[in-house]
Amino acid sequence: AGTSLARISRVWERARETRAPTQSWIEAVQGRYAVGVIVASGLAIVIPWLLLGWPFDDAFYRAMTLLVVASPCALVISIPATIVSAVSNGARHGVLFKGGAHLDALADVTTFAMDKTGTVTVGHPEVVAVRPATIEGALRAGVTPATPTSEDRAFAGGPESGDDAEERALLRAAAAAELRSEHHLGAAIVRAAAARGIDAPEPERFDSVAGHGVTALVDGSEVHIGRRSWVEERVGAPVDPETLERMVRDHPDATHVWMAVDGTHAGVLAIQDHPRESAAAAVAELRDAGITDLVMLTGDGEATARAIADRVGIERVHAGLRPEQKSEILEELRRSGPVAMVGDGVNDAPALATADVGVAIGAAGTDVAMETADVVVMGEDLRALAHAVRLSRRTRRIVRQNLVFAVGVMTTLVVLTLMGRVGLTAGVIGHEGSTVIVVFNGLRLLGERGPRRRPLNRGRARPSL
């Protein structure tokens, strides 16, 4: 019951039960309308027969014709047939709508806010540099390591690196502190240490501060690792200016994770993630689909966020945000119109819930995304976002076409019946024919093409050190 397929099935079942706003309104009034049609048909018998002197058979025949042509079958079936077709098309192309209401809401969206890590980027960051603040500070991070191997020297930046022992000690302490962390940056640090054969000890104490960093007791030393401002608060002094300048200069588009040991700045790690191959093409397609404003929201620093945004074509960036601040930004964006939030569904859950439409990316195995988002893109191709927008807008156009056609045919048949120009046979043909036409018009969405295949950005990713 806890498998991805089971969760998808539950979402699909809820989606079939969720009505679009227009459909809900029609279903709310159809009961009263049906009563009105029955009453009108009864009057169509009584008035001509008793007051106008018609033969009963003629009055009854016309009343039955009126009852048939005034039936709102085409009107009632046109919307659910269209919605089910659109939801089915989306599911076939990896976009799971949680119902017609969310499908309809997406048609109004003109602004997309997108999380960076795990959404615009692949979500698999790598440590690309380790820089001790000072030799003394780094050596306090752990015991002096063994003589470095050739692989270790390559990691440190070359065979002549004299700081390799300090860098390994820094990485060892950082990995130990992050062993129990669930953050993607912590996982990157642990992977980097394991890849270099560094055995990180289990921390004696661990505490995670959401949106800031972690504190751990490693080999009797208190280690703080996380945001620069948070680490500076823990130490009570700014980081080493030379280390800061060097790291920002050498790795301007990386996320910098700062570290302190026993109240002393120990160093910084540069961790880099790369944009998804489909990100730039997806941004271009969203603009082609009519999305006028694209915004990146991230907890990373301004330089890192701006570098990624420039590579994929996003102009507006809000960086250094905590989860609750993303929700505040979305509230501001919503003042200008409906907003869709695209995220990985874990740290972005508050923002997904705040947006008019929440979209989770690659969340086939993520419970939070499946429960919080209104739309789930099951694959990793961001171009599905533009397909979802185009599908929602085409669905709305077809719904309107069906409504106009169904109401027009029904009104015409009713007027012609009251004038005596349409008999029961013609009325049945017109009524049932209009029902078939609106259903087939809605089914056209099943043939809607999937995400457009623009060339992907296959630029060479910068290798990790």
Secondary structure as GFF3:
##gff-version 3
##sequence-region A 1 465
A	DSSP	alpha_helix	4	17	.	.	.	ID=ss1
A	DSSP	alpha_helix	21	46	.	.	.	ID=ss2
A	DSSP	pi_helix	47	51	.	.	.	ID=ss3
A	DSSP	alpha_helix	56	69	.	.	.	ID=ss4
A	DSSP	alpha_helix	73	92	.	.	.	ID=ss5
A	DSSP	beta_strand	95	97	.	.	.	ID=ss6
A	DSSP	alpha_helix	100	106	.	.	.	ID=ss7
A	DSSP	beta_strand	111	115	.	.	.	ID=ss8
A	DSSP	pi_helix	116	120	.	.	.	ID=ss9
A	DSSP	beta_strand	126	132	.	.	.	ID=ss10
A	DSSP	alpha_helix	135	139	.	.	.	ID=ss11
A	DSSP	alpha_helix	150	156	.	.	.	ID=ss12
A	DSSP	alpha_helix	164	178	.	.	.	ID=ss13
A	DSSP	alpha_helix	184	195	.	.	.	ID=ss14
A	DSSP	beta_strand	205	209	.	.	.	ID=ss15
A	DSSP	beta_strand	213	218	.	.	.	ID=ss16
A	DSSP	beta_strand	221	226	.	.	.	ID=ss17
A	DSSP	alpha_helix	228	235	.	.	.	ID=ss18
A	DSSP	alpha_helix	241	250	.	.	.	ID=ss19
A	DSSP	beta_strand	255	261	.	.	.	ID=ss20
A	DSSP	beta_strand	264	272	.	.	.	ID=ss21
A	DSSP	alpha_helix	279	288	.	.	.	ID=ss22
A	DSSP	beta_strand	293	297	.	.	.	ID=ss23
A	DSSP	alpha_helix	302	312	.	.	.	ID=ss24
A	DSSP	beta_strand	316	318	.	.	.	ID=ss25
A	DSSP	alpha_helix	323	334	.	.	.	ID=ss26
A	DSSP	beta_strand	339	343	.	.	.	ID=ss27
A	DSSP	alpha_helix	349	354	.	.	.	ID=ss28
A	DSSP	beta_strand	357	361	.	.	.	ID=ss29
A	DSSP	alpha_helix	367	372	.	.	.	ID=ss30
A	DSSP	beta_strand	375	377	.	.	.	ID=ss31
A	DSSP	alpha_helix	384	418	.	.	.	ID=ss32
A	DSSP	alpha_helix	424	443	.	.	.	ID=ss33
A	DSSP	three_ten_helix	444	447	.	.	.	ID=ss34
###
